[in-house]
């Protein structure tokens, strides 16, 4: 694992890890929303960085960049890897992020929207 003794922003650290250690495990999450017996999926830093960059591009394209204003962006979703991906992507797009963590399910989020 890389030794980060300098001060860097989280998106920069993720990009550095994706470049220097692309296959290093970033996260594991259950394959099923209902049971752990179906096993787990793994995400490496290269995949994580690619997801963050894609999400940041989407946010920027849809809402513009907010570096000047630091406008807040709210996110309501079940707690899974997408939360962290969206958080870091919003940072890259210049937003301050507010997460509304909840034990709600994906289906409940779909029902609300």
C-alpha atoms as one frame of an Amber mdcrd trajectory, in Angstrom:
protein
   0.000   0.000   0.000   1.255   3.472  -0.818   2.463   5.756   1.938   0.672
   9.101   1.733   2.520  11.470   4.022   1.584  14.585   2.080  -1.722  16.359
   2.406  -4.006  15.628  -0.518  -7.696  15.827  -1.209  -9.578  12.529  -1.148
 -10.293  12.518  -4.913  -6.580  13.024  -5.581  -5.628  10.152  -3.271  -8.115
   7.863  -5.006  -6.725   8.796  -8.432  -3.170   8.145  -7.198  -4.144   4.743
  -5.792  -5.955   3.871  -9.026  -2.810   4.719 -10.991  -0.224   3.174  -8.667
  -2.179   0.205  -7.288  -5.120  -0.357  -9.651  -5.910  -3.894  -8.507  -5.823
  -3.165  -4.775  -9.165  -3.927  -3.144 -11.190  -0.843  -2.244 -14.451  -2.479
  -1.102 -16.527  -5.611  -0.936 -20.301  -5.586  -0.835 -23.004  -8.280  -0.770
 -24.072  -9.640  -4.154 -27.648  -9.789  -2.909 -29.624  -7.150  -1.052 -31.407
  -9.910   0.832 -28.737 -12.391   1.960 -25.010 -12.803   2.461 -25.082 -16.413
   1.252 -24.824 -15.280  -2.392 -21.302 -14.030  -1.734 -19.687 -10.666  -2.242
 -18.577  -8.513  -5.154 -15.239  -6.734  -5.063 -14.265  -3.290  -6.301 -10.627
  -2.400  -6.953  -9.270   1.155  -6.831  -9.135   1.376 -10.635 -12.846   0.506
 -10.851 -13.644   2.894  -7.995 -11.823   5.794  -9.670 -13.518   5.048 -13.004
 -16.950   5.059 -11.329 -16.141   8.317  -9.497 -14.973   9.994 -12.702 -18.046
   8.840 -14.613 -20.366  10.055 -11.873 -18.495  13.400 -11.614 -18.848  13.823
 -15.379 -22.577  13.119 -15.142 -23.022  15.589 -12.262 -21.038  18.266 -14.091
 -22.938  17.726 -17.319 -26.325  17.804 -15.549 -25.701  20.540 -12.962 -22.516
  22.325 -13.990 -19.426  22.842 -11.860 -19.817  24.480  -8.469 -16.228  25.364
  -7.539 -17.130  29.026  -7.301 -20.130  28.675  -4.998 -19.644  25.342  -3.204
 -23.361  24.758  -3.626 -24.700  21.797  -1.600 -25.927  18.598  -3.212 -28.200
  16.171  -1.331 -28.121  12.406  -1.832 -30.746   9.986  -0.542 -29.928   6.327
  -1.036 -29.313   3.068   0.751 -25.836   2.776   2.247 -23.766   0.945  -0.354
 -20.705   1.710  -2.520 -22.710   4.146  -4.643 -22.854   6.528  -1.667 -19.078
   6.872  -1.511 -18.790   7.035  -5.297 -21.337   9.876  -5.415 -19.686  11.672
  -2.490 -16.251  11.722  -4.107 -17.753  12.564  -7.517 -19.597  15.531  -6.023
 -16.332  16.692  -4.448 -14.691  16.552  -7.880 -17.573  18.577  -9.331 -17.119
  21.200  -6.606 -20.214  20.494  -4.525 -20.583  20.236  -0.777 -22.451  16.998
  -0.135 -25.160  16.181   2.351 -26.012  12.518   2.744 -29.292  11.393   4.165
 -28.284   7.945   5.365 -31.153   5.681   6.095 -31.816   1.995   6.491 -34.285
   2.259   3.611 -34.094  -0.203   0.782 -33.492   0.397  -2.895 -37.153  -0.404
  -3.551 -38.234   2.237  -1.032 -36.083   4.874  -2.768 -37.704   3.911  -6.084
 -41.161   4.159  -4.464 -40.354   7.640  -3.086 -39.163   8.921  -6.467
